[in-house]
Amino acid sequence: MPRAKKQVSNAVELSAADRRDFAEFLSASHDEMKLWRKCTRTRCQRERRCYGEIDECGGACAPKEWARVRRTVAGMRDGQSERAATRAAKAAEKPRILTIDYGRLGRFVFEVNDEGKWTLINSSRQGPDEMARSEWERLAPEGEG
């Protein structure tokens, strides 16, 4: 009977030293966040460290914070230093803020998500809340059309 072909991933094979460094980084991150406090295993709480799979435990106990740790490790795998990878992971969490200042019409602040959707966060209109059409046309920039 013929054997099935072995699945080959396109991921770069890591050296033993890289795997050890990443495992130490994950373990240190786990200890720094003190995730053993949230664990349901009594041994983890008693010994004050994780005795399970660190990556699974981190993802279950603190998903948002552990996502940053995973992005940091991915950056380190791409060749960045730990410090640069941590900065990039933190920057990826912050929402993009876009401010549009229309002068006398007001200043509008939008948050732009990953899909490109804009959400109005803040607006500071100058003058009365209701503006007549004639005043809007006078203040608005000239457009095509």
C-alpha positions, 0 to 999 in steps of 0.5 A, spaced: 500 500 500 503 506 498 504 511 503 501 518 503 506 524 502 508 527 508 505 534 509 511 540 508 509 547 511 512 553 508 514 555 515 522 556 516 525 551 520 527 553 527 534 551 530 534 548 537 537 555 540 531 559 537 526 554 540 529 555 546 530 562 546 522 563 544 520 558 550 524 562 555 521 568 552 514 565 553 515 562 560 518 569 562 512 572 559 507 567 563 511 568 569 511 576 569 503 576 568 502 571 573 497 567 570 498 561 574 493 565 579 488 564 574 489 557 572 484 552 575 490 547 576 492 546 583 499 544 582 500 551 578 497 555 584 501 551 589 508 552 585 506 559 582 508 557 575 505 553 569 505 546 569 501 545 563 502 548 555 504 555 556 502 557 550 495 554 551 494 557 558 496 564 556 491 564 550 486 561 555 487 566 561 489 572 558 487 572 551 488 580 549 495 580 553 497 573 550 496 576 543 501 581 544 506 576 546 505 572 540 506 578 536 512 579 539 515 572 538 513 572 531 517 579 530 523 575 533 522 570 528 522 575 523 529 577 525 527 583 529 530 584 536 526 583 542 525 590 544 523 592 536 518 586 536 515 588 543 514 595 540 511 593 534 506 589 537 504 594 542 503 599 536 499 594 532 494 594 538 493 601 538 487 604 533 489 609 528 486 616 529 485 620 524 483 628 525 480 632 520 480 639 521 475 643 517 477 650 520 470 654 522 466 648 520 469 644 526 474 639 528 472 631 527 476 625 530 475 618 527 478 611 529 480 607 523 479 599 524 483 594 520 477 593 515 478 601 513 471 603 517 471 610 520 468 611 527 467 618 529 470 619 536 469 626 537 467 632 534 468 640 535 463 644 531 464 651 532 458 656 532 451 654 533 449 646 532 444 648 526 447 651 520 443 654 515 445 651 508 447 658 505 452 659 511 454 651 510 455 653 502 459 659 504 464 656 509 465 649 505 471 648 501 469 649 493 468 642 490 467 639 483 460 638 481 
